[in-house]
C-alpha cells in the first residue's frame, strides 16, 4: 500500500505564490508518474499537471500553463507544485496522485490540501 501526504495549502492573495508538496511512502512501490488534480466547490475534479518519474516529462492543463510548475525529488519520492500568480479561480482542494505503472491509471490518491485565493 502507498500513502500520499500533501502539504502546503492555505490562503493566498491573487497574484501571490504557493508551493504544494506530496510525499509518497509505503512498501516496495514503483512510480511511473505523479500528478496534481483539483476540485473546486460544486465542480468535478480536474487535471492540473503531471510529471513522469524517470525522465521528468511534464504536462499541464491550459488553465495553469505558464503559472504552475510541477517538479519531483526522486530521492524523497516527493512531487511539488509551485503555483505562481495565483487567481481566485485556482481556489480548490488539490490532490496528488501516483501512477505506479504505465499500464494503469492513477492508482493512489492523497487526502487533499485546500488552496484558497482571495481577490
C-alpha positions in Angstrom: 0.0 0.0 0.0 1.2 3.5 -0.8 0.4 6.6 1.2 0.4 10.1 -0.2 0.6 13.1 2.1 0.1 16.6 0.7 1.1 19.8 2.4 1.5 23.5 1.6 -2.1 24.6 1.0 -3.5 27.7 2.6 -4.9 31.2 1.9 -3.1 33.5 -0.6 -4.0 36.7 -2.3 -4.4 36.9 -6.0 -1.0 37.3 -7.7 0.8 35.5 -4.9 2.5 32.1 -4.8 2.1 28.8 -3.0 4.1 25.6 -3.1 2.4 22.3 -2.6 4.3 19.1 -1.6 3.3 15.5 -1.8 5.4 12.7 -0.2 4.8 9.1 -1.2 5.6 6.3 1.2 5.0 2.6 1.6 6.4 -0.8 0.9 8.1 -1.6 -2.3 6.3 0.6 -4.9 7.3 1.9 -8.2 6.4 5.3 -9.7 5.6 5.8 -13.4 4.2 9.3 -12.9 2.7 11.6 -10.3 0.2 14.2 -10.9 -1.9 17.0 -9.3 -5.6 17.3 -9.6 -8.0 19.8 -8.1 -11.7 20.1 -7.2 -13.4 23.4 -6.8 -16.6 23.7 -4.9 -19.5 22.4 -6.9 -17.3 21.3 -9.8 -15.8 18.0 -10.9 -12.2 17.1 -10.2 -9.9 18.3 -13.0 -6.3 17.5 -14.0 -3.7 20.2 -13.2 -0.3 18.8 -14.0 1.8 15.6 -14.1 5.4 14.5 -14.3 6.9 11.2 -15.3 9.3 9.9 -12.8 12.2 8.6 -14.9 12.6 11.4 -17.4 10.8 14.3 -15.7 8.5 14.9 -18.7 5.8 17.4 -17.7 2.3 18.2 -18.9 -0.1 20.9 -17.8 -3.7 21.9 -18.1 -4.1 25.0 -20.3 -5.6 26.9 -17.3 -2.3 26.7 -15.3 0.3 26.6 -18.1 2.9 29.3 -17.6 1.9 29.9 -13.9 2.3 26.5 -12.3 5.4 24.2 -12.3 5.5 20.6 -11.3 8.7 19.0 -10.2 10.0 16.0 -8.3 12.6 14.8 -5.9 13.1 11.2 -6.7 15.3 10.5 -3.7 12.5 11.7 -1.4 9.6 10.3 -3.5 8.1 13.8 -3.4 6.4 15.8 -6.0 5.9 19.6 -5.8 3.6 22.1 -7.4 4.9 25.6 -7.5 1.9 27.9 -8.0 2.7 31.5 -9.1 0.4 34.3 -10.0 -2.5 32.5 -8.4 -6.0 33.6 -9.3 -9.3 33.2 -7.4 -10.3 30.5 -9.9 -7.4 28.4 -8.6 -9.3 28.0 -5.3 -9.9 24.3 -4.8 -8.8 21.2 -2.9 -5.7 20.0 -4.5 -5.0 16.2 -4.7 -1.8 14.5 -5.6 -2.0 11.1 -7.3 0.5 8.4 -8.1 0.5 6.2 -11.2 2.6 3.1 -10.4 2.9 1.7 -13.9 2.3 2.9 -17.5 -0.4 0.3 -17.8 -2.6 1.7 -15.1 -4.5 4.9 -14.4 -3.6 6.8 -11.2 -4.0 4.2 -8.5 -3.2 6.1 -5.3 -4.5 9.4 -4.1 -3.7 11.8 -1.3 -6.2 13.2 1.1 -6.1 16.7 -0.4 -4.9 20.1 0.7 -7.1 23.2 0.4 -6.0 26.3 -1.5 -8.0 29.5 -1.2 -7.1 32.5 -3.3 -8.7 35.8 -2.4 -9.2 38.6 -4.8 
